[in-house]
Amino acid sequence: MTEREFQAKLAELDQLLNDPEVRMDPDRIWTLLAEISAQDMHQPAG
């Protein structure tokens, strides 16, 4: 996943969790969290 894709997923997650105009979609939230956490685990510590 590129940095741009990673940032887009974070932005989508933020919107799903914090925007009262957006319908809560638990399946999408869990999917995004899994993708983001998998990406975090593959980045070198630094």
JOHUGI-V19905 format. One record per pair of residues at least 6 apart in sequence whose ideal C-beta (glycine too) atoms are under 6 Angstrom apart, sorted by the first residue. I is the first residue (numbers start at 1). J is the second residue. If there is no record, write none. Layout:
# JOHUGI-V19905
<<I:J> <I:J>>
This chain:
# JOHUGI-V19905
<<1:39> <6:39> <9:32> <9:35> <9:36> <13:32> <15:22> <16:22> <16:29>>
